[in-house]
Amino acid sequence: MFRLVESGAGRAAFENADHDYPQRIAYVRDGDTLTATISLVDGSKARSWVYRRR
């Protein structure tokens, strides 16, 4: 289970430091684009995916 640790206009982040990987899942929306990023809590080993509404 990941708990909400950050939220604001067009963004949200969830963390679970006890999980092996990912420990952090973050979403950022900018217009018709959504970027999802997974990483360790410190931001290392980050991988991102970009989704665009068509």
N, C-alpha and C positions, 0 to 999 in steps of 0.2 A: 504494500500500500504506500502511495506517495502522497504527502500532504502539501497543500498549497502554501508556499513560502513567499511568494511575490505576485502581485497583480496590479494592474493599472490599465489605462486606456490602450486596448489592443495588445495586451501581453499578459502572460501568466507563466509561473514556474512552479514546479513540484519537485520535492526532494525526499529521498530515503537513503540516508548515509549507511544504513545497515545492508543495503542491497549491493551485490557485487558490481553489476554494470547493466544499465546505466544507474547512476545515483541521482541524476538531475535530468528533468525533462522540461524544456522551455518552449513556449510558443509565442511568436510575435506576428501580429497582423499589420500589414501596411497596405491599405486599399484592397485590391483584389489578390494580394499575395500573402500567403501564410508560410512562415519559416518555422520548422520544428527542429530543435537541437537536443541531442542527448549527450551527456558527458558525466564525468565524475563530479563530485560536489565542488572541487576546486577549479572546475572548468577544463581540466586536461582530458585528453582522449575524446575531444568533441567531434561529433558527426552531425551534419545538418542536411535537411531536405527542404526544398522550396516547392510549394504548390501554388499554382496560379489558377484563378477562376476563369473559365472560358465562356 
